[in-house]
Amino acid sequence: MLAVQPALAAGHGPDGLVERTFRAANRGEGRIACGAAIAHWYSVDLGQAGPGGTVGAQLWFDPAGGTVYLLNDKQDRLPVEALWCGVAGRSWATRSLVDLPRHAGPAGTAPEIAVECAPAGDRLVCR
């Protein structure tokens, strides 16, 4: 009899990973929303922020392979394919992609991923 076990291809927990903080500061007049693509058609909501506020999330970086992960409530590693912020309520249509550095900083440290987001026409721009 064949038994099927749940696959945790990306691993489990933060062991061997470096914590990397994501912060997106809202420099506009409206609300922003940020998300992360973790698989082909799946995404995770990272939160929203009003004017002057910040969306934040804890990410985890694998210095050996360069992959950035989110950990879910069961500590499963969810590989982050893309990170974005946009206007709340239509964040995907107005998105600004956020660069995910795929390398470690000096002495194996991973820098904070910090951007400032402001509207530019009908889109949001995060730098």
Disulfide bonds with the S-S distance in Angstrom:
Cys34-Cys85 2.00
Cys117-Cys126 2.11
